[in-house]
Amino acid sequence: MIQIAQLSLRLSEVLHRMPVTIADARNARSSSLSEEKYLRRLLWYLLGGTRGGPNRAEIIKTLQNRPCNANQLAETLRVDYKTVQHHVRILEETGLVSLANKGSYGAVLFLTAKMEEALPILDEIWSRIGTRKISATAKE
């Protein structure tokens, strides 16, 4: 009898907590949907709505393959170093790229977890607006 009473007490505690858990799950789902919507809009603006969109997309694609510093990006993309710095600063301010040892010479750039999750969105946007490979046009 004591075990049944303890079990029913625990069951009632769980049932009382259940509505909060369901509400939390709904809020988490809606907040993740709003975050994805915000991220999708941000990427559309940064890649499709500005002149520097192709440069930023190429930087993200390069960092997807391997982390590197701004000088390596400039050499890989065959773009001026100051141009890379400008676009990296914008990507960093929006939380898509992070710098290891920020402020030091040769700081290595990484994609943030937010950007890594958004790579399918990046591919979708890039397929819609068309690709203009910077590295390919510079080599020709």
Secondary structure, 3 states (H helix, E strand, C coil): CHHHHHHHHHHHHHHHHHHHHHHHHHHHHHHHHHHHHHHHHHHHHHHHCCCCHHHHHHHHHHHHHCCECHHHHHHHHCCCHHHHHHHHHHHHHCCCEEEECCCCCCCEEEECHHHHHCHHHHHHHHHHHCCCCHHHHHHC
